[in-house]
Amino acid sequence: MSETLKLVHELRLRGDNSNARAFWAAWAPNGHHIVTAGTHSEVQLWDVSTGRCFDTLRGHGDWVRYAAYSADGNLIATACDDGAVRIWDLTNNSSKPFFFTKPKTDRLSIRGVSISSDNKILACADFLGQVQIYRVLNGDPGEPAASFRAQRHYCLAAEFSGSSDNLLTCGSEGTAEIWPVMAILTGNPEGTAPRPSMVFRGHIGSVHDASYSHDGSQIATAGSDGTTRVWDASRGRQLFCSPPKNIDKLEQIAEWDMDFNKSLWANSAHISPNRTMVASSGNDGRLQIWSLQAHGLLIEHQLESEVRSVRFSPDGSSLVTASSDNIARVWQLE
């Protein structure tokens, strides 16, 4: 079992002021590249072997909160604070998106995007708790094929399952949910609100991140109660819960509490491909890796700034994190 982390690369995002931050970093399916998003409007692609930026995607006009590869690695979806979502085709050597939604007049931030496994459907979640589903046809989004409220206040993640039959969301309600997206698209009766097929309850306060394991059998969540949790995706049963960072403050944490000074949040959580570990990051700068077999802490690394996201590489040998110091870091498990 790995017990140490080795820092391999520091990927410094563009942005030359004190407010520059890295919000998200994600692996390409082949494990050779990383995409980063942050307060700079440009999305950067990095070569993992060299740690160098080899391409830049330009077109957003505000902070880019999230970026996600398609399952085949040919597309990247990005989400911006101006409410626009873009999809970029990496196979045609074009720096322009072939699909994009128009910015919202109320500058509604999009906090999560995901592309279906066949590259035909895009899901995005916004800061009003809404999820929109688009059919990706010839680059013209038109109106959403489906739209529903996933959270009462804000939704912070949207991720398709491997088969893309289901969509995972989380947010202000203190829950994560699985939605039967294909059933919603094909058979939801008009005038009726879609219902989730599974709800994961246990966090106190909001859930900031939710992600599937590689095989889709488990789900990891991170919340404002400071805990990282792992769930059985088919039964909804909690399999693991890290000790809360906020033992003396749990009663103060409200679902709409956005004051960073009142609690130590868990920002992000991800399960290793072999399902033996779960990694978590927090606004206290801690990067932690927990054993899902012994239910103990394997690794803890303290950074000087908030760690916004963490993801295992496809082969499980490495991690990538994005931090509020505007740096994405690549780590090797040893």
N, C-alpha and C positions, 0 to 999 in steps of 0.2 A: 504494500500500500504506500502511495506517495506521501511524503511528510514535509516536503519543502517546495517552495516556488522560486524559480529563477527568472528574473526580468530579462527578456530577450530584446525587446525593442520599445522605445518610446516614440509614438507617432504624434507629433505636434501638429494640431489642426491650424488652419489659417485663422487669423484674428489677432490683432495687435493691441487690444486694450484690456483693462483689468476685468471687464465683464465677459470676456470670451470664455466659453465653456464647451466641452464635449458632452453631448447628451447621449449618444448611442454609438455602439460599434458592433458589427455583426460579421460572421464568417461567410465566405462563399462556400457552397456545398463541397467543393473540391479541397477546401482547407488551405488553398494557396493564396487567397486574397481576403482582404477585409474592407468593408465599407464603413465610413464614419460620418456622423452628422452632428452639428452643433450650432452655436450662435451665428457663425458665418453662414451666409446663404448658399455656399457651395458645398457639394457632397464630394468627398474624396475617396479614391480607391487606392489601396496599398498592397504592395507585394510583401508577403509575409517573410520570404527568405532574405530580403534585403532591408526591409523596413522603410522603403521609399514609396512616395506617392507616384503612381504611374498614370493616373487619369483623374480628371475633375469634371463633375456634372454641374452645369450652370443653368439657372432658369428660375429658381425660387427667389422670392423677394423679401424673405424674412428668415427667422430662425428655423432650422430644420430639426424637428424633434426626433424623427425616427427614420430608419432605412432598413429594408429587408430584401434579401435575394429571393428569387423564385427557386423552386426545387431543382430545376435543371441548371441554375446559375446564369441563365441567359438574360434575365430581367432583374431590375432593381426597382422597388417601389419606395418613394420617399414622401414624408408628410411634413407640412410646414405650418408655422404659427398663423399664416394668413388664411388658413383653411383650405389651401390647395394641396392636391395629391398628384404626383407625377409617376409615370412608369418609364423607365429608360431601357432600351434594347441594346445590350452590350455586343451583339453580333454584327451590327451594321456600321460600326465605327462612327456613329453619329453622336454628337454631344448634346443633341436636342431630344427631349422626351417625345415619344410617339403617342402618349396618352396623358391627358391631364384634366383635372377638374378645375373650374374657375375659382379664384379666391372668393371667400365669403365676404359680404359687405360688413359683417360684424366682426371680422377678423377672428373667426372661430378656430381655435387651435385643434389640429388633428393630432392625436396622441398614439395611434397605432394603425399599421397597415399590414396587409398580408395578401399574397397572390396564391390562388389555388394551384394544385399540382399540375393541372393541364394548361395553366397560364391563361385561362379564359374568364376568370372571375377575380375581382378585387374587392376586398373588404376593408373598410376604414372606420375608426372609432373616434368620436370627438369629445370635446370638453363640456358638452351639454348632455352627455350620456347616450347619444344617438349612435347607431351603427348603420352605415350605408353599404349596400352591396351593388356593385356595378358589373355589367358584362363588358369585357374588354374586346371590342369589335372595331377594327380599322382605326383605332385611336380616337374614336368619337364617343365620349362617355354618355352623352345624353342625360336623361334622368336616371336616378338609381332604379335598379330592377326591384329592390326591396329596401325598406328603411324601417327600423324599429328602435325602441328605447331599451337599452340594456342596463342602464344605471339611472338612478333618479337625478343625480347631480352631474357627475363626470365619469367618463369611461377612459381608462388608461392603457388598454391593450386590446389587440385583436389578432388572433393567430389561428390559421386553418390547421386542422389535423392533417396527418399524412395523406389520407384519402380525400381530404377536402369536403367530406360529408358534414363535418361539424366545425363550428367556430368557437374559440375560447375567448372570453372577455373578462374584465375585472374593473373595479373602480370604487366609487364612493360608498356603496352599500355595505362594504366589508365582506363582499362575496366575490367569487369567480363563478362563471357560468359557461356551460356548453350549449350552443344553439344548433339545432338541426338545419343548417343553412339550405341544403338542397331541398329538404322538405318544405322550408319556408318559400323558396323560389318557385316550387312546382305545385304546391298544394295548400298553402295557407289560405283559409277562407277569407274573402274580402270583408273588411271591416272588423276583423278579429286581430287582437294583438298576439304576435308570436310568443311562445313560451319556451323557456330553456328546458332541455331534456335532463340536465343535471345542474345542481347548485351546490357549491362548496362553501360551507359556513364554518366559522371558527375564529377568524380574525376580529379584533376589536379596532374599529376605525377603518380607514380605507385600505384597499388592496392595490398596491402600486404596480405590480407586475404579475403576469401569469404566463407560463410557458409549458408546452408539451415536452415529455421525454422523446427521445429519437423514435421509439417504437409506438408512441402514442398511448401507452398503457398507464402512464403516470403524469401528474401535473404538479408543477412547483409554483408557489405563490410567495410574495413578499409584501409585508404590510406596515402600516404606521404604528402598529403595536410592537414593532421591532422584531417580530418573529418571521422565520422562514419555514414554510410548511410544504409537505409532499403528500399527495392524495392519489388514491386509486381512481383512475379516470372513469372506469365503468361502474363502480359502486358508490363513489362519493365518499369513501371512508378515508379518514386521515391516517397516514402511515408514519409521519414524522413531523415533529415540531421542535424548532430550536428554542432554547431558553429566551424569554423576552428580554430585550435591552431596557425596557421601561417598567420594570416591576413596580416601582414606587409611583408611577405616573399613569397607569393604565386607566384609572377612573377619569383622568383629565382629557383623554384622547377622544375627541368628537369626530363624527364622520366628515365634518367640513372644517376641521382644524388644520389650517395651512401654516401655522406658526412653527418654524423649524426649531425654535428655542425650547419648545415645550416637550419634545419627544425625540427619540433616536430612531429614525425610520429604517426599515429595510427597503431598499429601492428596487432591487432586482434579484431574481433567483432563476437558476437553471440546473437541470439534472444532467449528469454525465451520460454519454451514450450507452455505457454498460449498466447504468442505473445503480451504481455503488456509491455515488457521491452526489451532493447538491452544493452548488456554490451560491453565495449570497453577497450582496454589497449594500452599503448603507451611507446615510448622510453624515455619519461620524467618521468616514474615511476608512472603515474596516472592510477588508475582503476576507471572507471566511469560507472554508470548505468543510463540510460535515460528512461523516460516514453514514450511509443509509443502512449499513449492516450492524455496526456497533452503536449507532446513534450518538456518536461523540464527535467533538471538534478535532479535525485532522490538522488544519492549517489556519492560522490567522495572521494577516499582514496589515499593518497600519499605514495608510497613506495620509498625506497632509491635507487633502481636500476630499470633498464628497465624491463617492464613487457612484455614478449614475446608472451604470449597467454592467452586467457580467454575462458572458456566454462561453461555454465549452466549445472547443474546436470539434469538427465532425468525427475525428478519430479519438477524442478524449484526452489527448496528450498535452493540450495547451488551453489557455484561457485568454480572452481579450476583455479588457475593461475600458470604460470611458469615464473621465473624471472632470470635476469642475475646474481643474487647473488647465483645461483645454488640451489634455493629452489622453490619447488612447494607448494602453499598454498591453503588450503581448507577453504572456507568462508561460514558462515551461514547467510542467509538473515533474518533479524528480523524486 
